[in-house]
Amino acid sequence: MCQQLFLLDIKNLAGRETKREEKQKELFDKLNENSVLAGLMSPTKSQVGKITRVSFNSATNQLFENSYFEDKDVEIIYKGLRNYLQAVENVFRRSKSQRAKINNGTFFKAIFDIFNEVVDRTLKDYGNLKVESIEEVLDPISRIDYDAYVGSSRALLQKLTREMRSELNRHEKTNISADDIF
């Protein structure tokens, strides 16, 4: 992790960051200043309870590929991310799980694994990306027992992401009425 942070710093100083990395750096800085992640991010070193730039970049890569935000400017992406993270924080609080923290590395990656699906569904159902609308779509994941997810393995992340998707899809299926089907 330290080597990856060092590499990002070198690329930045040498002016060799990709356009994506430049956007991610700007988003990281903006979210660290004004969002539910303010003070919970560490741009230069790995710290317990903080999201590093490397983790942030890894988690947010799919925002720039086949998503609503892929061709948007940084300010639009920032507003969408800020609202999404606030909605996640609200849903985590409702979950009553002690471990449900947005700055938990595994949970942070998992919420971004479902990000594009949540954004697409929110836009389809509500026509906006307001905190309240995103929160409505995310609400089913508040039923997950996050306290059961201890560790940081890839298998644990995949299991959590599957459970999140399952809850989101179960909610979508149960909202279909007979009038909508026929």
C-alpha positions as CSV (number, residue, x, y, z in Angstrom):
1,M,0.0,0.0,0.0
2,C,2.8,2.5,0.9
3,Q,4.5,1.7,-2.5
4,Q,1.3,2.5,-4.3
5,L,0.8,5.7,-2.4
6,F,4.4,6.7,-3.2
7,L,3.9,5.8,-6.9
8,L,0.8,8.1,-7.0
9,D,2.8,10.9,-5.5
10,I,5.6,10.5,-7.9
11,K,3.2,10.4,-10.9
12,N,1.6,13.5,-9.6
13,L,4.9,15.4,-9.2
14,A,6.1,14.3,-12.6
15,G,2.9,15.3,-14.2
16,R,2.3,11.7,-15.4
17,E,-1.1,11.1,-13.8
18,T,-3.8,9.9,-16.2
19,K,-6.9,12.0,-16.7
20,R,-8.7,9.5,-14.5
21,E,-6.1,9.7,-11.7
22,E,-6.2,13.5,-11.9
23,K,-10.0,13.4,-11.5
24,Q,-9.7,10.9,-8.6
25,K,-7.2,13.0,-6.8
26,E,-9.4,16.1,-7.1
27,L,-12.5,14.1,-6.0
28,F,-10.5,12.6,-3.1
29,D,-9.5,16.1,-1.9
30,K,-13.0,17.6,-2.3
31,L,-14.6,14.7,-0.4
32,N,-12.0,14.9,2.3
33,E,-12.9,18.6,2.8
34,N,-16.7,18.5,2.5
35,S,-18.5,15.2,2.8
36,V,-19.2,12.5,5.4
37,L,-15.7,11.3,4.7
38,A,-14.1,14.6,5.8
39,G,-11.2,13.7,8.1
40,L,-11.6,10.0,7.4
41,M,-9.3,10.0,4.4
42,S,-5.5,9.9,4.3
43,P,-3.9,11.1,1.1
44,T,-0.3,10.2,2.0
45,K,-0.1,7.2,4.2
46,S,-2.1,4.1,5.4
47,Q,-3.8,4.7,8.7
48,V,-6.3,2.5,10.5
49,G,-9.8,3.9,10.1
50,K,-8.9,6.1,7.1
51,I,-9.4,5.6,3.4
52,T,-6.2,6.0,1.4
53,R,-5.9,7.5,-2.1
54,V,-5.0,4.0,-3.4
55,S,-8.2,2.5,-1.8
56,F,-10.3,5.4,-3.1
57,N,-8.9,5.1,-6.6
58,S,-9.4,1.3,-6.7
59,A,-13.0,1.6,-5.4
60,T,-13.9,4.4,-7.7
61,N,-12.4,3.1,-11.0
62,Q,-15.8,1.9,-12.3
63,L,-17.2,5.4,-12.1
64,F,-15.3,6.2,-15.2
65,E,-16.4,3.1,-17.2
66,N,-19.9,2.5,-18.6
67,S,-21.6,4.6,-15.9
68,Y,-23.6,7.8,-15.7
69,F,-20.5,9.7,-14.6
70,E,-18.0,8.4,-17.1
71,D,-18.0,11.6,-19.2
72,K,-19.1,14.1,-16.5
73,D,-16.8,16.9,-15.1
74,V,-15.3,16.6,-11.6
75,E,-17.9,19.0,-10.0
76,I,-20.8,16.9,-11.2
77,I,-19.1,13.6,-10.1
78,Y,-18.3,15.2,-6.7
79,K,-21.9,16.2,-6.1
80,G,-23.1,12.7,-7.0
81,L,-20.5,11.0,-4.8
82,R,-21.1,13.3,-1.9
83,N,-24.8,12.6,-2.0
84,Y,-24.2,8.8,-2.4
85,L,-21.8,8.7,0.5
86,Q,-24.3,10.7,2.7
87,A,-27.1,8.2,1.8
88,V,-24.8,5.3,2.6
89,E,-23.9,6.8,5.9
90,N,-27.6,7.3,6.8
91,V,-28.4,3.7,5.8
92,F,-25.5,2.3,7.8
93,R,-26.7,4.2,10.8
94,R,-30.1,2.7,10.4
95,S,-28.6,-0.8,10.2
96,K,-27.8,-0.8,14.0
97,S,-24.6,-2.7,13.3
98,Q,-21.7,-1.5,15.3
99,R,-19.2,-2.2,12.4
100,A,-21.3,-0.5,9.7
101,K,-18.9,2.4,9.1
102,I,-18.2,4.1,5.8
103,N,-14.5,4.3,6.6
104,N,-14.2,0.5,6.9
105,G,-12.1,-0.5,3.9
106,T,-14.2,-3.6,3.0
107,F,-17.5,-1.8,3.3
108,F,-16.1,1.2,1.4
109,K,-15.2,-1.1,-1.5
110,A,-18.5,-3.0,-1.4
111,I,-20.6,0.2,-1.6
112,F,-18.7,1.2,-4.7
113,D,-19.1,-2.3,-6.2
114,I,-22.9,-1.5,-6.2
115,F,-22.5,2.2,-7.0
116,N,-23.4,2.1,-10.7
117,E,-26.5,-0.1,-10.1
118,V,-27.7,2.2,-7.3
119,V,-27.2,5.3,-9.4
120,D,-29.0,3.8,-12.4
121,R,-31.9,2.7,-10.3
122,T,-32.1,6.0,-8.5
123,L,-32.2,7.9,-11.8
124,K,-34.8,5.5,-13.2
125,D,-37.1,5.6,-10.2
126,Y,-36.7,9.2,-9.0
127,G,-35.1,11.1,-11.9
128,N,-32.4,12.7,-9.6
129,L,-29.5,11.9,-7.4
130,K,-30.7,13.6,-4.2
131,V,-29.6,12.1,-0.9
132,E,-33.2,11.1,-0.1
133,S,-33.7,9.4,-3.4
134,I,-30.5,7.4,-3.2
135,E,-31.3,6.5,0.4
136,E,-34.6,5.1,-0.7
137,V,-32.9,2.8,-3.2
138,L,-30.2,1.8,-0.7
139,D,-32.6,1.2,2.2
140,P,-32.8,-2.6,1.8
141,I,-29.1,-2.9,2.6
142,S,-29.8,-1.5,6.1
143,R,-31.1,-5.1,6.9
144,I,-27.6,-6.6,6.5
145,D,-25.8,-7.7,9.7
146,Y,-22.5,-5.9,9.0
147,D,-21.2,-7.1,12.4
148,A,-20.9,-10.6,10.8
149,Y,-18.3,-9.2,8.3
150,V,-15.0,-9.2,10.0
151,G,-11.8,-9.0,8.1
152,S,-10.6,-7.7,4.7
153,S,-10.2,-10.6,2.4
154,R,-11.4,-10.6,-1.2
155,A,-13.8,-13.5,-0.4
156,L,-15.4,-11.4,2.3
157,L,-15.7,-8.4,0.0
158,Q,-17.4,-10.6,-2.7
159,K,-19.7,-12.1,-0.1
160,L,-20.8,-8.7,1.2
161,T,-21.3,-7.3,-2.3
162,R,-23.4,-10.3,-3.2
163,E,-25.5,-9.8,-0.1
164,M,-26.0,-6.1,-0.9
165,R,-27.0,-6.9,-4.4
166,S,-29.4,-9.6,-3.2
167,E,-31.1,-7.2,-0.8
168,L,-31.4,-4.5,-3.5
169,N,-32.8,-7.0,-6.0
170,R,-35.2,-8.6,-3.5
171,H,-36.6,-5.1,-2.7
172,E,-37.0,-4.4,-6.4
173,K,-38.9,-7.6,-7.0
174,T,-41.3,-7.2,-4.0
175,N,-42.4,-3.8,-5.2
176,I,-44.0,-5.2,-8.4
177,S,-47.7,-5.3,-8.1
178,A,-50.1,-7.4,-10.1
179,D,-51.3,-4.3,-11.9
180,D,-47.7,-3.7,-13.1
181,I,-47.3,-7.2,-14.5
182,F,-50.5,-7.5,-16.5
